[in-house]
């Protein structure tokens, strides 16, 4: 559940005849078509698109790992959920030879959005906010269009 989502291989699995022996069994759509992407892969693509937009302005983002996790987890024993909102993302500072990380939590973002465009806008906001936190800047400095209506 806490594994980062990685892009899938473009090569399809072995093809077989259908159950009536008539044709090749295979996916309905080729892997590069959005229909063939799972929700997790489509979400990871939104995060990647957002990062690529920001990297044009901030080349140092190439040194930061961006991860997608399903949900935030409680790290320590005895920690319990409180009344605060569920986080949409988080940061982990660089340490012991590991790069800094920005994490976006897929399920909380999906629950708060209704369509792909709205989801893409919220993912970008979360990425901008987390990058700003890591770099010690304001979100408006990281992306001058931050906070503008994207609709």
MILO-195819 format. One record per atom (N, C-alpha, C): atom name; residue number from 0; x, y, z. Coordinates in pm, 1 decimal. Layout:
% residues N
<lotor "CA",NUM,<X,Y,Z>>
...
//
This chain:
% residues 151
<lotor "N",0,<81.9,-119.8,0.0>>
<lotor "CA",0,<0.0,0.0,0.0>>
<lotor "C",0,<85.9,125.7,0.0>>
<lotor "N",1,<206.2,119.0,59.1>>
<lotor "CA",1,<292.6,236.0,64.3>>
<lotor "C",1,<398.3,233.7,-44.1>>
<lotor "N",2,<381.1,149.4,-145.8>>
<lotor "CA",2,<478.0,144.4,-254.2>>
<lotor "C",2,<452.2,258.5,-350.5>>
<lotor "N",3,<559.4,329.2,-393.9>>
<lotor "CA",3,<538.7,432.9,-494.1>>
<lotor "C",3,<491.0,371.0,-625.2>>
<lotor "N",4,<413.5,445.6,-698.9>>
<lotor "CA",4,<365.7,398.8,-828.1>>
<lotor "C",4,<473.3,426.2,-931.6>>
<lotor "N",5,<505.6,324.5,-1009.7>>
<lotor "CA",5,<604.8,341.7,-1114.7>>
<lotor "C",5,<537.0,326.8,-1249.9>>
<lotor "N",6,<593.1,390.4,-1352.8>>
<lotor "CA",6,<532.4,376.9,-1485.2>>
<lotor "C",6,<532.0,230.3,-1528.8>>
<lotor "N",7,<430.1,191.6,-1604.2>>
<lotor "CA",7,<423.2,51.9,-1643.4>>
<lotor "C",7,<495.5,27.4,-1774.1>>
<lotor "N",8,<533.0,-98.2,-1793.8>>
<lotor "CA",8,<603.0,-136.5,-1915.9>>
<lotor "C",8,<509.8,-120.8,-2034.4>>
<lotor "N",9,<565.5,-80.3,-2147.9>>
<lotor "CA",9,<485.0,-61.9,-2267.8>>
<lotor "C",9,<456.1,-195.3,-2337.0>>
<lotor "N",10,<536.8,-297.2,-2308.3>>
<lotor "CA",10,<518.3,-426.4,-2374.8>>
<lotor "C",10,<402.4,-502.7,-2311.4>>
<lotor "N",11,<304.9,-543.6,-2390.5>>
<lotor "CA",11,<193.9,-620.5,-2334.2>>
<lotor "C",11,<238.4,-762.2,-2301.0>>
<lotor "N",12,<158.8,-830.0,-2219.5>>
<lotor "CA",12,<189.4,-967.5,-2181.9>>
<lotor "C",12,<164.1,-1061.0,-2299.0>>
<lotor "N",13,<179.6,-1190.5,-2275.4>>
<lotor "CA",13,<159.4,-1285.2,-2384.6>>
<lotor "C",13,<15.2,-1281.4,-2434.0>>
<lotor "N",14,<-3.8,-1296.0,-2564.6>>
<lotor "CA",14,<-138.2,-1294.2,-2621.2>>
<lotor "C",14,<-185.3,-1437.3,-2639.8>>
<lotor "N",15,<-312.4,-1458.2,-2615.1>>
<lotor "CA",15,<-370.9,-1590.3,-2630.9>>
<lotor "C",15,<-497.9,-1577.9,-2713.1>>
<lotor "N",16,<-543.5,-1688.8,-2759.9>>
<lotor "CA",16,<-670.8,-1689.6,-2829.8>>
<lotor "C",16,<-782.4,-1669.4,-2728.5>>
<lotor "N",17,<-894.3,-1613.6,-2775.1>>
<lotor "CA",17,<-1007.6,-1597.9,-2684.1>>
<lotor "C",17,<-1066.7,-1735.7,-2653.1>>
<lotor "N",18,<-1162.6,-1739.9,-2566.4>>
<lotor "CA",18,<-1213.9,-1868.9,-2519.8>>
<lotor "C",18,<-1282.5,-1948.9,-2629.1>>
<lotor "N",19,<-1317.9,-1885.3,-2740.8>>
<lotor "CA",19,<-1379.1,-1957.0,-2852.0>>
<lotor "C",19,<-1275.7,-1993.0,-2957.9>>
<lotor "N",20,<-1149.3,-1960.1,-2933.8>>
<lotor "CA",20,<-1042.9,-1993.6,-3025.9>>
<lotor "C",20,<-1039.2,-1908.6,-3151.3>>
<lotor "N",21,<-1104.4,-1792.5,-3147.2>>
<lotor "CA",21,<-1116.6,-1712.0,-3268.8>>
<lotor "C",21,<-1009.4,-1606.8,-3287.2>>
<lotor "N",22,<-968.7,-1543.0,-3185.5>>
<lotor "CA",22,<-880.4,-1429.1,-3206.8>>
<lotor "C",22,<-779.2,-1416.8,-3095.4>>
<lotor "N",23,<-695.5,-1318.3,-3109.8>>
<lotor "CA",23,<-594.8,-1294.8,-3007.8>>
<lotor "C",23,<-659.7,-1225.0,-2889.7>>
<lotor "N",24,<-627.2,-1272.4,-2772.6>>
<lotor "CA",24,<-678.2,-1210.9,-2651.4>>
<lotor "C",24,<-578.0,-1103.9,-2610.8>>
<lotor "N",25,<-625.0,-989.2,-2578.2>>
<lotor "CA",25,<-533.3,-882.6,-2540.3>>
<lotor "C",25,<-609.9,-766.8,-2480.4>>
<lotor "N",26,<-539.7,-660.2,-2449.9>>
<lotor "CA",26,<-605.7,-545.0,-2389.1>>
<lotor "C",26,<-701.8,-477.5,-2487.5>>
<lotor "N",27,<-800.6,-408.9,-2431.1>>
<lotor "CA",27,<-897.9,-337.2,-2512.3>>
<lotor "C",27,<-831.0,-220.5,-2583.3>>
<lotor "N",28,<-738.2,-156.9,-2515.4>>
<lotor "CA",28,<-667.9,-41.7,-2572.5>>
<lotor "C",28,<-518.0,-60.4,-2551.8>>
<lotor "N",29,<-436.4,-5.3,-2639.1>>
<lotor "CA",29,<-291.3,-15.4,-2619.4>>
<lotor "C",29,<-248.8,58.0,-2492.5>>
<lotor "N",30,<-136.3,17.4,-2432.8>>
<lotor "CA",30,<-93.8,75.0,-2303.4>>
<lotor "C",30,<-75.4,225.9,-2304.3>>
<lotor "N",31,<-42.4,287.5,-2418.7>>
<lotor "CA",31,<-19.2,432.3,-2419.3>>
<lotor "C",31,<-147.8,513.5,-2422.5>>
<lotor "N",32,<-262.2,447.9,-2439.0>>
<lotor "CA",32,<-390.6,516.3,-2440.8>>
<lotor "C",32,<-440.8,528.3,-2297.1>>
<lotor "N",33,<-493.2,645.5,-2255.0>>
<lotor "CA",33,<-534.7,664.5,-2116.3>>
<lotor "C",33,<-632.2,559.1,-2064.1>>
<lotor "N",34,<-715.7,500.7,-2150.3>>
<lotor "CA",34,<-809.9,398.9,-2106.9>>
<lotor "C",34,<-739.3,282.2,-2039.5>>
<lotor "N",35,<-616.0,251.4,-2082.9>>
<lotor "CA",35,<-543.9,136.9,-2030.9>>
<lotor "C",35,<-471.6,167.9,-1899.6>>
<lotor "N",36,<-466.0,292.7,-1860.0>>
<lotor "CA",36,<-396.1,330.7,-1737.9>>
<lotor "C",36,<-487.9,314.6,-1617.5>>
<lotor "N",37,<-433.1,260.0,-1510.3>>
<lotor "CA",37,<-510.8,249.3,-1387.2>>
<lotor "C",37,<-525.7,388.1,-1325.0>>
<lotor "N",38,<-612.8,399.8,-1227.4>>
<lotor "CA",38,<-629.4,529.7,-1160.4>>
<lotor "C",38,<-499.8,573.8,-1095.3>>
<lotor "N",39,<-427.4,478.9,-1036.4>>
<lotor "CA",39,<-300.8,512.6,-970.6>>
<lotor "C",39,<-198.4,562.3,-1073.2>>
<lotor "N",40,<-193.1,498.4,-1190.3>>
<lotor "CA",40,<-98.4,541.2,-1293.5>>
<lotor "C",40,<-137.5,677.2,-1350.1>>
<lotor "N",41,<-266.2,698.7,-1370.6>>
<lotor "CA",41,<-312.1,828.4,-1421.0>>
<lotor "C",41,<-278.1,938.5,-1320.4>>
<lotor "N",42,<-292.2,909.0,-1191.8>>
<lotor "CA",42,<-260.3,1006.1,-1087.0>>
<lotor "C",42,<-110.2,1035.1,-1086.5>>
<lotor "N",43,<-29.1,930.2,-1097.5>>
<lotor "CA",43,<116.8,948.1,-1100.7>>
<lotor "C",43,<156.0,1034.8,-1221.0>>
<lotor "N",44,<85.0,1018.9,-1332.7>>
<lotor "CA",44,<111.0,1102.7,-1449.8>>
<lotor "C",44,<80.7,1249.7,-1421.4>>
<lotor "N",45,<-26.2,1276.6,-1345.2>>
<lotor "CA",45,<-60.2,1415.2,-1309.6>>
<lotor "C",45,<51.3,1476.6,-1224.9>>
<lotor "N",46,<103.8,1398.3,-1130.2>>
<lotor "CA",46,<213.4,1447.4,-1045.9>>
<lotor "C",46,<335.7,1475.2,-1133.1>>
<lotor "N",47,<367.4,1383.0,-1223.2>>
<lotor "CA",47,<483.3,1400.2,-1311.6>>
<lotor "C",47,<467.3,1524.0,-1400.1>>
<lotor "N",48,<347.2,1545.8,-1453.4>>
<lotor "CA",48,<321.4,1664.9,-1535.6>>
<lotor "C",48,<346.7,1792.5,-1455.6>>
<lotor "N",49,<300.3,1793.7,-1331.1>>
<lotor "CA",49,<317.7,1910.0,-1245.2>>
<lotor "C",49,<465.9,1935.0,-1216.7>>
<lotor "N",50,<539.1,1827.8,-1187.5>>
<lotor "CA",50,<682.2,1840.5,-1158.9>>
<lotor "C",50,<755.9,1893.1,-1281.8>>
<lotor "N",51,<722.4,1841.3,-1399.5>>
<lotor "CA",51,<788.6,1886.9,-1521.7>>
<lotor "C",51,<762.5,2034.6,-1547.5>>
<lotor "N",52,<640.5,2080.6,-1517.6>>
<lotor "CA",52,<609.8,2223.7,-1531.7>>
<lotor "C",52,<698.6,2308.1,-1442.0>>
<lotor "N",53,<717.4,2261.7,-1318.7>>
<lotor "CA",53,<797.1,2338.3,-1222.2>>
<lotor "C",53,<946.9,2329.9,-1249.9>>
<lotor "N",54,<992.5,2215.4,-1304.9>>
<lotor "CA",54,<1136.2,2198.8,-1329.5>>
<lotor "C",54,<1189.6,2298.2,-1431.1>>
<lotor "N",55,<1103.4,2346.9,-1520.5>>
<lotor "CA",55,<1148.8,2447.0,-1617.6>>
<lotor "C",55,<1196.0,2573.1,-1545.4>>
<lotor "N",56,<1128.9,2606.4,-1437.2>>
<lotor "CA",56,<1161.4,2726.4,-1359.7>>
<lotor "C",56,<1261.4,2697.2,-1248.2>>
<lotor "N",57,<1257.9,2576.1,-1193.8>>
<lotor "CA",57,<1339.7,2537.6,-1079.2>>
<lotor "C",57,<1417.2,2409.4,-1112.0>>
<lotor "N",58,<1531.3,2419.8,-1182.3>>
<lotor "CA",58,<1606.4,2300.2,-1221.8>>
<lotor "C",58,<1652.3,2214.7,-1103.0>>
<lotor "N",59,<1664.6,2274.0,-984.4>>
<lotor "CA",59,<1709.9,2197.4,-867.0>>
<lotor "C",59,<1607.9,2091.6,-824.0>>
<lotor "N",60,<1487.6,2095.4,-880.0>>
<lotor "CA",60,<1387.8,1993.0,-845.8>>
<lotor "C",60,<1429.2,1856.3,-897.8>>
<lotor "N",61,<1522.4,1851.0,-991.2>>
<lotor "CA",61,<1571.3,1721.8,-1040.9>>
<lotor "C",61,<1637.7,1642.1,-928.7>>
<lotor "N",62,<1680.6,1710.9,-822.1>>
<lotor "CA",62,<1745.5,1643.8,-708.9>>
<lotor "C",62,<1645.9,1599.4,-602.0>>
<lotor "N",63,<1518.0,1619.6,-624.6>>
<lotor "CA",63,<1414.2,1582.0,-528.0>>
<lotor "C",63,<1335.9,1464.0,-583.5>>
<lotor "N",64,<1309.0,1366.3,-497.7>>
<lotor "CA",64,<1224.3,1253.1,-537.0>>
<lotor "C",64,<1078.6,1289.7,-513.2>>
<lotor "N",65,<993.7,1259.1,-610.0>>
<lotor "CA",65,<849.5,1282.1,-596.2>>
<lotor "C",65,<781.3,1146.6,-592.5>>
<lotor "N",66,<703.6,1122.7,-486.8>>
<lotor "CA",66,<637.8,994.2,-466.8>>
<lotor "C",66,<487.1,1011.4,-457.4>>
<lotor "N",67,<416.1,906.6,-495.9>>
<lotor "CA",67,<271.5,901.0,-476.4>>
<lotor "C",67,<243.6,784.0,-382.9>>
<lotor "N",68,<176.8,810.6,-272.3>>
<lotor "CA",68,<132.6,706.0,-181.0>>
<lotor "C",68,<-19.4,710.0,-175.2>>
<lotor "N",69,<-78.0,595.5,-144.8>>
<lotor "CA",69,<-224.3,587.4,-138.4>>
<lotor "C",69,<-280.9,683.2,-34.2>>
<lotor "N",70,<-235.4,668.4,90.0>>
<lotor "CA",70,<-287.4,747.2,201.6>>
<lotor "C",70,<-174.1,780.2,297.1>>
<lotor "N",71,<-189.8,886.1,375.3>>
<lotor "CA",71,<-88.3,913.1,478.6>>
<lotor "C",71,<-96.9,805.4,585.9>>
<lotor "N",72,<15.8,778.6,648.7>>
<lotor "CA",72,<12.0,678.6,755.7>>
<lotor "C",72,<63.6,739.4,885.1>>
<lotor "N",73,<29.8,675.3,993.0>>
<lotor "CA",73,<79.5,717.4,1123.3>>
<lotor "C",73,<214.0,650.7,1143.9>>
<lotor "N",74,<317.6,730.7,1170.9>>
<lotor "CA",74,<452.0,674.1,1177.7>>
<lotor "C",74,<488.2,613.4,1312.0>>
<lotor "N",75,<448.9,676.7,1419.8>>
<lotor "CA",75,<495.5,630.1,1549.1>>
<lotor "C",75,<390.5,553.3,1626.8>>
<lotor "N",76,<436.4,469.1,1719.9>>
<lotor "CA",76,<339.9,399.3,1805.0>>
<lotor "C",76,<268.3,499.5,1894.6>>
<lotor "N",77,<144.0,474.0,1919.3>>
<lotor "CA",77,<65.8,561.0,2006.5>>
<lotor "C",77,<8.6,683.5,1935.9>>
<lotor "N",78,<41.5,702.7,1808.7>>
<lotor "CA",78,<-16.6,815.2,1737.3>>
<lotor "C",78,<-158.4,778.0,1695.6>>
<lotor "N",79,<-245.9,871.8,1708.1>>
<lotor "CA",79,<-384.5,846.2,1669.7>>
<lotor "C",79,<-432.5,959.5,1580.3>>
<lotor "N",80,<-536.2,933.3,1502.9>>
<lotor "CA",80,<-594.6,1037.0,1419.9>>
<lotor "C",80,<-655.9,1143.3,1509.6>>
<lotor "N",81,<-648.0,1264.9,1466.6>>
<lotor "CA",81,<-712.7,1372.2,1541.9>>
<lotor "C",81,<-815.4,1438.8,1450.8>>
<lotor "N",82,<-867.3,1551.8,1493.7>>
<lotor "CA",82,<-972.6,1618.7,1418.7>>
<lotor "C",82,<-921.5,1703.8,1303.4>>
<lotor "N",83,<-790.3,1711.6,1286.0>>
<lotor "CA",83,<-736.2,1791.2,1177.0>>
<lotor "C",83,<-765.2,1724.4,1043.2>>
<lotor "N",84,<-759.8,1803.5,938.4>>
<lotor "CA",84,<-784.2,1751.5,803.5>>
<lotor "C",84,<-675.5,1650.4,765.9>>
<lotor "N",85,<-712.2,1554.8,684.5>>
<lotor "CA",85,<-616.1,1456.6,633.5>>
<lotor "C",85,<-523.3,1529.2,537.1>>
<lotor "N",86,<-391.2,1512.7,552.0>>
<lotor "CA",86,<-299.0,1583.6,462.3>>
<lotor "C",86,<-308.3,1533.1,318.5>>
<lotor "N",87,<-285.4,1623.4,223.9>>
<lotor "CA",87,<-285.5,1587.9,82.1>>
<lotor "C",87,<-144.2,1558.7,32.3>>
<lotor "N",88,<-44.9,1604.0,107.7>>
<lotor "CA",88,<93.7,1582.5,69.7>>
<lotor "C",88,<184.7,1606.2,187.7>>
<lotor "N",89,<312.2,1581.7,167.0>>
<lotor "CA",89,<409.4,1602.6,273.5>>
<lotor "C",89,<549.6,1607.9,215.5>>
<lotor "N",90,<645.1,1641.4,302.8>>
<lotor "CA",90,<785.5,1646.9,260.8>>
<lotor "C",90,<869.9,1566.5,358.2>>
<lotor "N",91,<980.3,1516.1,307.4>>
<lotor "CA",91,<1080.1,1447.6,389.3>>
<lotor "C",91,<1212.9,1509.3,349.9>>
<lotor "N",92,<1279.7,1571.4,444.6>>
<lotor "CA",92,<1406.2,1638.1,415.2>>
<lotor "C",92,<1515.7,1540.0,375.5>>
<lotor "N",93,<1616.2,1588.8,305.7>>
<lotor "CA",93,<1729.7,1505.5,266.2>>
<lotor "C",93,<1807.7,1465.0,391.1>>
<lotor "N",94,<1852.7,1337.7,392.1>>
<lotor "CA",94,<1934.7,1292.1,504.7>>
<lotor "C",94,<2006.8,1163.0,466.7>>
<lotor "N",95,<2122.1,1143.5,526.2>>
<lotor "CA",95,<2201.6,1021.5,511.0>>
<lotor "C",95,<2215.6,978.1,365.4>>
<lotor "N",96,<2249.7,1071.0,279.0>>
<lotor "CA",96,<2270.7,1036.7,139.4>>
<lotor "C",96,<2143.6,1016.2,58.3>>
<lotor "N",97,<2028.7,1034.3,120.6>>
<lotor "CA",97,<1901.8,1021.5,47.2>>
<lotor "C",97,<1851.3,1160.2,12.0>>
<lotor "N",98,<1799.1,1176.1,-110.3>>
<lotor "CA",98,<1749.9,1308.2,-149.9>>
<lotor "C",98,<1621.8,1344.7,-74.7>>
<lotor "N",99,<1591.0,1473.4,-77.5>>
<lotor "CA",99,<1464.1,1519.2,-20.7>>
<lotor "C",99,<1350.8,1457.0,-101.1>>
<lotor "N",100,<1235.0,1442.8,-36.4>>
<lotor "CA",100,<1120.2,1381.6,-103.7>>
<lotor "C",100,<995.1,1466.2,-84.3>>
<lotor "N",101,<915.9,1468.3,-189.6>>
<lotor "CA",101,<782.7,1527.4,-183.2>>
<lotor "C",101,<685.9,1411.6,-205.8>>
<lotor "N",102,<588.0,1400.7,-115.8>>
<lotor "CA",102,<490.1,1292.2,-124.3>>
<lotor "C",102,<353.0,1353.3,-149.2>>
<lotor "N",103,<279.6,1295.3,-244.2>>
<lotor "CA",103,<141.2,1335.5,-269.6>>
<lotor "C",103,<55.3,1212.7,-239.2>>
<lotor "N",104,<-48.4,1233.2,-157.7>>
<lotor "CA",104,<-136.7,1122.9,-118.2>>
<lotor "C",104,<-255.9,1115.7,-213.4>>
<lotor "N",105,<-263.1,1005.2,-286.3>>
<lotor "CA",105,<-360.8,991.0,-394.9>>
<lotor "C",105,<-505.6,991.6,-347.2>>
<lotor "N",106,<-540.7,906.9,-253.7>>
<lotor "CA",106,<-681.6,892.8,-215.0>>
<lotor "C",106,<-740.5,1022.1,-157.8>>
<lotor "N",107,<-674.2,1091.8,-66.6>>
<lotor "CA",107,<-732.0,1217.1,-17.2>>
<lotor "C",107,<-753.7,1321.6,-128.1>>
<lotor "N",108,<-662.4,1326.0,-226.1>>
<lotor "CA",108,<-678.7,1420.2,-338.1>>
<lotor "C",108,<-796.0,1377.6,-424.8>>
<lotor "N",109,<-805.8,1248.1,-455.2>>
<lotor "CA",109,<-915.9,1199.3,-539.4>>
<lotor "C",109,<-1051.9,1224.5,-474.8>>
<lotor "N",110,<-1059.3,1207.1,-345.5>>
<lotor "CA",110,<-1186.4,1226.3,-274.6>>
<lotor "C",110,<-1232.4,1370.5,-282.9>>
<lotor "N",111,<-1139.3,1464.0,-287.8>>
<lotor "CA",111,<-1173.2,1607.1,-288.9>>
<lotor "C",111,<-1195.0,1664.2,-428.2>>
<lotor "N",112,<-1182.8,1582.9,-532.3>>
<lotor "CA",112,<-1196.6,1634.5,-668.6>>
<lotor "C",112,<-1300.7,1555.3,-746.5>>
<lotor "N",113,<-1357.0,1620.7,-849.2>>
<lotor "CA",113,<-1464.5,1557.1,-926.1>>
<lotor "C",113,<-1426.1,1517.6,-1067.6>>
<lotor "N",114,<-1326.5,1574.3,-1125.1>>
<lotor "CA",114,<-1291.1,1540.8,-1262.8>>
<lotor "C",114,<-1141.0,1549.1,-1280.7>>
<lotor "N",115,<-1096.0,1510.6,-1399.2>>
<lotor "CA",115,<-951.6,1509.5,-1424.9>>
<lotor "C",115,<-891.7,1650.0,-1414.5>>
<lotor "N",116,<-959.8,1750.6,-1469.6>>
<lotor "CA",116,<-906.2,1887.0,-1465.0>>
<lotor "C",116,<-895.8,1938.7,-1322.5>>
<lotor "N",117,<-1001.0,1915.7,-1245.1>>
<lotor "CA",117,<-1000.5,1959.2,-1105.0>>
<lotor "C",117,<-891.0,1884.6,-1027.3>>
<lotor "N",118,<-876.2,1755.0,-1055.0>>
<lotor "CA",118,<-773.2,1673.6,-988.8>>
<lotor "C",118,<-634.8,1724.6,-1026.7>>
<lotor "N",119,<-613.3,1753.9,-1155.3>>
<lotor "CA",119,<-482.5,1804.0,-1200.4>>
<lotor "C",119,<-448.3,1936.3,-1131.4>>
<lotor "N",120,<-547.9,2024.3,-1116.6>>
<lotor "CA",120,<-525.2,2153.3,-1051.0>>
<lotor "C",120,<-488.5,2133.7,-904.0>>
<lotor "N",121,<-559.6,2043.1,-834.2>>
<lotor "CA",121,<-529.8,2020.0,-692.9>>
<lotor "C",121,<-393.9,1952.5,-676.5>>
<lotor "N",122,<-361.4,1857.0,-763.0>>
<lotor "CA",122,<-229.5,1792.4,-756.4>>
<lotor "C",122,<-121.0,1898.1,-773.1>>
<lotor "N",123,<-137.7,1988.4,-869.0>>
<lotor "CA",123,<-37.2,2092.1,-891.2>>
<lotor "C",123,<-24.7,2182.2,-768.1>>
<lotor "N",124,<-137.9,2218.7,-709.1>>
<lotor "CA",124,<-133.6,2300.1,-586.4>>
<lotor "C",124,<-56.2,2230.5,-476.3>>
<lotor "N",125,<-83.4,2102.1,-456.1>>
<lotor "CA",125,<-15.4,2025.9,-350.8>>
<lotor "C",125,<134.3,2019.4,-379.4>>
<lotor "N",126,<171.6,1989.5,-504.1>>
<lotor "CA",126,<313.7,1982.2,-539.7>>
<lotor "C",126,<380.6,2117.3,-516.7>>
<lotor "N",127,<317.6,2224.7,-559.1>>
<lotor "CA",127,<374.3,2359.5,-540.8>>
<lotor "C",127,<391.9,2389.0,-391.8>>
<lotor "N",128,<291.2,2359.3,-310.9>>
<lotor "CA",128,<299.8,2385.9,-166.2>>
<lotor "C",128,<412.7,2307.1,-101.5>>
<lotor "N",129,<427.9,2180.1,-139.5>>
<lotor "CA",129,<531.7,2097.0,-78.2>>
<lotor "C",129,<671.3,2139.3,-123.8>>
<lotor "N",130,<685.7,2174.3,-251.9>>
<lotor "CA",130,<814.5,2223.7,-303.0>>
<lotor "C",130,<849.9,2354.1,-232.0>>
<lotor "N",131,<751.6,2441.7,-216.0>>
<lotor "CA",131,<775.4,2569.0,-146.2>>
<lotor "C",131,<825.1,2543.5,-4.1>>
<lotor "N",132,<762.9,2446.9,63.7>>
<lotor "CA",132,<804.8,2414.0,200.2>>
<lotor "C",132,<949.4,2363.8,202.0>>
<lotor "N",133,<983.0,2274.9,108.8>>
<lotor "CA",133,<1120.0,2221.6,103.0>>
<lotor "C",133,<1222.9,2329.9,72.4>>
<lotor "N",134,<1189.3,2420.8,-19.5>>
<lotor "CA",134,<1283.7,2524.6,-61.3>>
<lotor "C",134,<1281.0,2647.5,30.1>>
<lotor "N",135,<1186.6,2651.2,124.7>>
<lotor "CA",135,<1176.6,2766.5,213.8>>
<lotor "C",135,<1125.0,2891.2,144.3>>
<lotor "N",136,<1036.0,2872.6,47.7>>
<lotor "CA",136,<980.8,2984.1,-28.8>>
<lotor "C",136,<829.3,2987.5,-13.6>>
<lotor "N",137,<768.2,3091.9,-67.6>>
<lotor "CA",137,<621.5,3096.1,-69.8>>
<lotor "C",137,<574.2,3021.7,-194.2>>
<lotor "N",138,<454.4,2965.3,-190.4>>
<lotor "CA",138,<401.7,2897.4,-310.0>>
<lotor "C",138,<395.5,2990.2,-430.9>>
<lotor "N",139,<365.9,3118.8,-408.6>>
<lotor "CA",139,<358.7,3214.7,-519.5>>
<lotor "C",139,<495.5,3236.5,-584.7>>
<lotor "N",140,<603.1,3220.7,-508.4>>
<lotor "CA",140,<738.0,3232.4,-563.3>>
<lotor "C",140,<770.4,3109.7,-648.7>>
<lotor "N",141,<729.4,2991.9,-601.9>>
<lotor "CA",141,<754.8,2867.8,-675.4>>
<lotor "C",141,<677.6,2867.9,-807.3>>
<lotor "N",142,<550.7,2908.9,-802.8>>
<lotor "CA",142,<467.4,2915.8,-923.9>>
<lotor "C",142,<384.6,3043.1,-915.8>>
<lotor "N",143,<418.2,3144.0,-997.8>>
<lotor "CA",143,<345.4,3271.4,-992.7>>
<lotor "C",143,<194.6,3256.4,-1016.1>>
<lotor "N",144,<151.8,3148.1,-1081.7>>
<lotor "CA",144,<8.6,3126.9,-1106.2>>
<lotor "C",144,<-60.4,3053.8,-991.3>>
<lotor "N",145,<13.3,3025.0,-882.8>>
<lotor "CA",145,<-44.2,2954.0,-768.9>>
<lotor "C",145,<-165.0,3030.9,-714.2>>
<lotor "N",146,<-272.1,2961.5,-689.5>>
<lotor "CA",146,<-391.4,3021.8,-630.2>>
<lotor "C",146,<-488.1,3080.3,-730.8>>
<lotor "N",147,<-446.6,3092.9,-856.3>>
<lotor "CA",147,<-538.6,3143.7,-957.1>>
<lotor "C",147,<-637.8,3034.4,-991.3>>
<lotor "N",148,<-759.1,3075.5,-1024.4>>
<lotor "CA",148,<-858.6,2975.6,-1067.9>>
<lotor "C",148,<-810.9,2912.6,-1196.3>>
<lotor "N",149,<-808.2,2779.2,-1199.9>>
<lotor "CA",149,<-759.6,2706.9,-1316.7>>
<lotor "C",149,<-873.6,2664.3,-1407.9>>
<lotor "N",150,<-995.2,2700.9,-1373.8>>
<lotor "CA",150,<-1109.1,2653.4,-1450.2>>
<lotor "C",150,<-1150.3,2746.9,-1553.1>>
//
